Amino acid sequence: MLVAGCPLCDGPGGREVFRGAKLRVIHAAEAGFPAFYRVVWTDHVAEWSELAPADRALCMEAVAVVEQCLRDALSPAKINLAALGNMVPHLHWHVIARFEWDSRFPSPVWAAAQRAADPQREQAIEHQLAALEREMIGRLATRSF
Amino acid sequence: MLVAGCPLCDGPGGREVFRGAKLRVIHAAEAGFPAFYRVVWTDHVAEWSELAPADRALCMEAVAVVEQCLRDALSPAKINLAALGNMVPHLHWHVIARFEWDSRFPSPVWAAAQRAADPQREQAIEHQLAALEREMIGRLATRSF
């Protein structure tokens, strides 16, 4: 089901990396966090517990693939996962590679900045995204997402 | 595997509500968010993608049970889920009932406060936790978590 007026029903919600029948992966343009992806469930569902168990498992396998690709390519300090949806109540998982040098680490990306951004290091990550996403698409294509 | 010095290996990490072999559920004492639970994986694993797929599915079913109990009892505006672990890299899922009146809504709980806390409404939630947790324990006991 799609809901008019919902930004994740009306459009991709970011640069689309992969699209399956049940979910898509987008790269989010969030300043200061160059490796910030979202796994967006296609159907307009607000809460995790509204999904059927098999869909939950499938969704988290896609999250795990995205996470593993970020870990393999970027060796981040930590991966952060979150499904919040207070502003856009359409199920989407944030998958964010975190680095010791990012402006919020070790706080969540939504907390106050602790240090200045590091555009040079951000750019170094950005240069790796194309190869990382080719690998991600390849791995996601091996299953029916 | 347990790791000495890890707060989630050394202790429960909060008021224990349920303990299974693979995971436990704790109530977190986070000021301003009276219905804040954590699903803590027993083994010391840092990243989601380190778990086997069957364990990931199991873990998210526990998260779904906790979420469903919060929704049924409290009708929150939204449930927030997150596995961050930047400070404590031992896999744990935050399961947080959010309300329009809480000090951060609709921002994440880690963002700056937007309004004063509402101790009266918080207390009204606290009074429902005992019954909610009895129900939660009952539902969690129907599976091998």
Interface residues (C-beta under 8 A of the other chain):
Chain A: A46 E47 W48 S49 P53 R56 A57 M60 E61 V63 A64 E67 Q68 R71 A77 K78 I79 N80 L81 A82 A83 L84 G85 N86 M87 P89 R98 F105 P106 S107 P108 W110 A111 A112
Chain B: A46 E47 W48 S49 P53 R56 A57 M60 E61 V63 A64 E67 Q68 R71 A77 K78 I79 N80 L81 A82 A83 L84 G85 N86 M87 P89 R98 F105 P106 S107 P108 W110 A111 A112
